[in-house]
Amino acid sequence: MAAFRVYFDGKCVLCSREIEFYRKQSGAEALEWVDISYPGFDAKAEGLDPLTVMRVFHVRNELGELVTGVDGFIEIWKRLPALSLWVKGSKLPGARTLMKWGYQVFIRVRPWLPRREEDCPDGYCATGRSAQKIREGLLHDRSTP
């Protein structure tokens, strides 16, 4: 069986703090934590779009299936016994809708959150219109001279 992989942005201060919280929980040692901001990370080798994985949270379950956004967080919570109440809370009427709405707000403000370093390899840190322009080849990423 494949490992459960969590893809996170180690340069995002808020994201890193949340992941560190998860990593301290019992059961976290069974999960594989992959920092997508690491210069050696190759999104395409993982079967991921480099710009999408930077913009939206991803996990890959033991079956190799990708789960993104709020659903990805819930998958982590299911594997950490101390967070079982969070899983139950996500099943309450309207909870998932509210969580997804909040996550969409977060995605929109995330580009303005503090970063641990200024430069981002291969344009992975680009989001929004810059990401689309990089994808279309209209704008060079910051790592290209």
C-alpha positions as CSV (number, residue, x, y, z in Angstrom):
1,M,0.0,0.0,0.0
2,A,1.3,3.5,-0.9
3,A,2.0,6.1,1.8
4,F,-0.4,8.8,2.6
5,R,1.3,12.0,1.4
6,V,0.6,15.5,2.5
7,Y,1.9,18.2,0.2
8,F,2.3,21.5,2.0
9,D,4.0,24.9,1.3
10,G,6.8,25.2,3.8
11,K,7.4,28.8,2.9
12,C,3.9,29.9,3.9
13,V,4.1,30.8,7.6
14,L,0.5,30.0,8.4
15,C,0.5,26.8,6.4
16,S,3.7,25.6,8.1
17,R,2.3,26.3,11.6
18,E,-0.8,24.2,10.8
19,I,1.3,21.4,9.4
20,E,3.6,21.5,12.5
21,F,0.5,21.2,14.7
22,Y,-0.6,18.1,12.7
23,R,2.9,16.6,12.8
24,K,2.9,16.7,16.7
25,Q,-0.2,14.5,16.9
26,S,-0.2,10.8,17.5
27,G,-0.5,9.0,14.2
28,A,1.3,11.7,12.2
29,E,4.4,9.5,12.0
30,A,2.6,7.3,9.6
31,L,2.0,10.2,7.2
32,E,4.6,11.4,4.7
33,W,5.0,15.2,4.8
34,V,6.2,16.7,1.5
35,D,7.3,20.4,1.4
36,I,6.4,21.6,-2.1
37,S,8.5,24.8,-1.7
38,Y,11.7,22.7,-1.3
39,P,14.0,23.4,-4.3
40,G,14.3,19.6,-5.1
41,F,10.5,19.1,-5.2
42,D,9.3,18.0,-8.6
43,A,5.5,18.4,-8.9
44,K,5.3,16.9,-12.3
45,A,7.2,13.8,-11.1
46,E,4.5,13.4,-8.5
47,G,1.8,13.7,-11.1
48,L,0.8,17.2,-9.9
49,D,0.5,20.6,-11.7
50,P,3.1,22.8,-10.1
51,L,0.9,25.9,-10.0
52,T,-2.2,24.1,-8.8
53,V,-0.5,22.3,-6.0
54,M,0.9,25.6,-4.8
55,R,-2.5,27.2,-4.9
56,V,-4.7,24.4,-3.4
57,F,-3.8,22.0,-0.6
58,H,-3.3,18.4,-1.8
59,V,-3.0,15.0,-0.2
60,R,-2.5,11.6,-1.9
61,N,-4.2,8.8,0.0
62,E,-3.0,5.2,0.3
63,L,-4.8,4.2,-2.9
64,G,-2.9,6.9,-4.8
65,E,-6.0,9.2,-5.2
66,L,-5.6,12.9,-4.9
67,V,-7.8,14.8,-2.5
68,T,-7.7,18.6,-2.4
69,G,-8.8,21.6,-0.3
70,V,-11.0,21.0,2.7
71,D,-11.5,17.4,1.8
72,G,-7.7,16.9,2.0
73,F,-7.6,18.4,5.6
74,I,-10.5,16.1,6.6
75,E,-8.5,13.1,5.3
76,I,-5.6,14.1,7.6
77,W,-7.9,14.5,10.6
78,K,-9.2,11.0,10.0
79,R,-5.7,9.6,10.5
80,L,-5.0,11.6,13.7
81,P,-7.0,10.2,16.6
82,A,-6.9,13.5,18.6
83,L,-8.7,15.2,15.8
84,S,-11.6,12.8,15.6
85,L,-14.0,15.5,16.9
86,W,-13.0,17.7,14.0
87,V,-14.0,14.9,11.6
88,K,-17.4,14.5,13.4
89,G,-17.8,18.3,13.3
90,S,-17.2,18.3,9.5
91,K,-20.2,16.0,9.1
92,L,-22.7,18.4,10.8
93,P,-25.3,19.9,8.4
94,G,-23.8,22.9,6.6
95,A,-20.3,22.4,8.2
96,R,-18.5,21.3,5.0
97,T,-20.1,24.1,3.0
98,L,-19.0,26.7,5.5
99,M,-15.5,25.1,5.6
100,K,-15.2,25.2,1.8
101,W,-16.4,28.8,1.7
102,G,-13.8,29.7,4.4
103,Y,-11.1,27.9,2.4
104,Q,-12.0,29.8,-0.8
105,V,-11.5,33.1,1.1
106,F,-8.2,31.8,2.4
107,I,-7.0,30.9,-1.1
108,R,-7.7,34.5,-2.2
109,V,-5.8,36.1,0.6
110,R,-3.0,33.5,0.8
111,P,-0.8,35.3,-1.8
112,W,-0.5,38.2,0.6
113,L,0.4,36.2,3.6
114,P,4.0,36.4,4.9
115,R,6.5,34.0,3.3
116,R,9.6,32.5,4.9
117,E,11.8,33.5,1.9
118,E,11.4,36.0,-0.9
119,D,12.3,33.8,-3.8
120,C,10.3,30.8,-4.9
121,P,11.7,28.0,-7.1
122,D,10.3,27.5,-10.6
123,G,7.4,29.9,-10.1
124,Y,5.7,27.5,-7.7
125,C,4.8,30.5,-5.5
126,A,3.0,32.3,-8.3
127,T,-0.8,32.4,-7.8
128,G,-3.7,34.0,-9.5
129,R,-3.1,35.9,-12.7
130,S,0.7,35.5,-12.5
131,A,0.3,31.8,-12.4
132,Q,-2.0,31.8,-15.4
133,K,0.6,33.9,-17.3
134,I,3.4,31.6,-16.4
135,R,1.3,28.6,-17.5
136,E,0.7,30.4,-20.9
137,G,4.4,31.3,-21.2
138,L,3.6,35.0,-21.1
139,L,5.6,35.8,-18.0
140,H,8.9,34.3,-16.8
141,D,8.9,33.0,-13.2
142,R,11.2,34.7,-10.7
143,S,13.9,32.0,-11.0
144,T,14.4,32.7,-14.7
145,P,16.9,35.4,-15.6
